[in-house]
Amino acid sequence: MNVMSETEPSTEVQSPAQRAGIIASLACLACTAYLFRVVSPAVELLGVGWAELLVYTLLPIALTFTILHGSDFHREMARAARTSFLFLVSCLIFSGTFFFMVVLVFCACAFPGVGRTGP
């Protein structure tokens, strides 16, 4: 039997830091997908490999960092330490997002008939 006091928060309630992390992850995923799908023709016109890599990595990381920095995510830390920590977390979120997208593409290529109906 699980008895909770009135002052103890429910386990289903997320902290603002958890919500900020989830929102930042979803925004990074959406931004990365948008860049690869919609913006890629314009980026390929640049014709410079390092510039393409810069656009594809810096924009999602910057968006993720901005969301995390504006939230209550570790406000107790010193300013420089918090900025460095949030940049590291943003890079980790981008890495996880990129890995997730690679897995999705692999599954789409490995199982091309799944989800299609008709002849």
C-alpha positions as CSV (number, residue, x, y, z in Angstrom):
1,M,0.0,0.0,0.0
2,N,1.5,3.3,-1.1
3,V,0.5,6.2,1.2
4,M,1.5,9.7,0.2
5,S,1.3,12.8,2.3
6,E,-0.4,15.9,1.1
7,T,2.9,17.8,0.8
8,E,4.7,15.1,-1.2
9,P,4.4,15.7,-5.0
10,S,2.9,13.0,-7.1
11,T,5.3,10.7,-9.1
12,E,3.3,11.5,-12.3
13,V,4.2,15.2,-12.1
14,Q,7.2,16.2,-14.0
15,S,9.6,18.9,-12.8
16,P,10.1,22.0,-15.0
17,A,13.6,20.8,-15.8
18,Q,12.2,17.5,-17.1
19,R,9.6,19.3,-19.2
20,A,12.3,21.6,-20.6
21,G,14.4,18.6,-21.6
22,I,11.5,16.8,-23.3
23,I,10.5,20.0,-25.1
24,A,14.1,20.6,-26.2
25,S,14.4,17.0,-27.5
26,L,11.3,17.2,-29.5
27,A,12.2,20.6,-30.9
28,C,15.6,19.3,-31.9
29,L,14.0,16.3,-33.6
30,A,11.6,18.6,-35.5
31,C,14.2,21.1,-36.4
32,T,16.6,18.4,-37.7
33,A,13.8,16.7,-39.7
34,Y,12.8,20.1,-41.1
35,L,16.3,20.9,-42.2
36,F,16.9,17.6,-43.9
37,R,13.5,17.6,-45.7
38,V,12.8,21.2,-46.6
39,V,16.0,23.3,-46.3
40,S,18.4,20.7,-47.9
41,P,17.9,22.0,-51.5
42,A,18.9,25.5,-50.4
43,V,21.8,24.2,-48.3
44,E,23.1,22.1,-51.1
45,L,23.3,25.2,-53.3
46,L,26.1,26.4,-51.1
47,G,28.3,23.7,-52.5
48,V,30.6,23.8,-49.5
49,G,30.7,20.7,-47.4
50,W,31.7,22.4,-44.2
51,A,29.0,25.0,-44.5
52,E,26.4,22.2,-45.0
53,L,27.7,20.5,-41.9
54,L,27.6,23.7,-40.0
55,V,23.9,24.4,-40.9
56,Y,22.8,20.8,-40.1
57,T,24.5,20.7,-36.7
58,L,24.5,24.3,-35.4
59,L,20.8,25.2,-35.9
60,P,19.4,22.2,-34.0
61,I,22.0,22.6,-31.2
62,A,21.3,26.4,-31.0
63,L,17.6,25.8,-30.8
64,T,18.0,23.2,-28.1
65,F,20.4,25.4,-26.1
66,T,18.0,28.3,-26.3
67,I,15.1,26.3,-25.0
68,L,17.2,24.9,-22.1
69,H,18.8,28.2,-21.3
70,G,15.4,29.9,-21.1
71,S,14.0,27.3,-18.7
72,D,14.6,26.7,-15.1
73,F,17.2,24.0,-15.9
74,H,19.9,24.2,-13.2
75,R,19.5,27.9,-12.4
76,E,21.5,27.3,-9.2
77,M,24.7,26.8,-11.1
78,A,27.2,29.6,-11.8
79,R,26.6,31.4,-15.1
80,A,29.7,30.1,-17.0
81,A,29.3,26.6,-15.6
82,R,25.5,26.5,-16.5
83,T,26.2,27.7,-20.0
84,S,28.9,25.1,-20.5
85,F,26.7,22.4,-19.0
86,L,23.7,23.4,-21.1
87,F,25.8,23.4,-24.3
88,L,27.0,19.8,-23.4
89,V,23.4,18.7,-22.8
90,S,22.3,20.3,-26.1
91,C,25.1,18.4,-27.9
92,L,24.0,15.1,-26.2
93,I,20.4,15.7,-27.2
94,F,21.4,16.4,-30.8
95,S,23.5,13.2,-30.8
96,G,20.5,11.2,-29.5
97,T,18.2,12.8,-32.0
98,F,20.6,12.0,-34.8
99,F,20.9,8.4,-33.7
100,F,17.1,8.1,-33.5
101,M,16.8,9.4,-37.0
102,V,19.4,7.0,-38.3
103,V,17.5,4.1,-36.7
104,L,14.3,5.3,-38.3
105,V,15.9,5.5,-41.8
106,F,17.4,2.1,-41.3
107,C,14.0,0.6,-40.3
108,A,12.4,2.3,-43.3
109,C,15.0,0.8,-45.6
110,A,15.1,-2.6,-44.0
111,F,11.3,-3.1,-44.0
112,P,10.1,-1.2,-47.0
113,G,6.7,-2.9,-47.2
114,V,5.6,-2.2,-43.6
115,G,2.8,0.3,-43.4
116,R,1.8,0.2,-47.0
117,T,-1.6,-1.1,-48.0
118,G,-2.9,-2.0,-51.4
119,P,-1.4,-3.9,-54.3
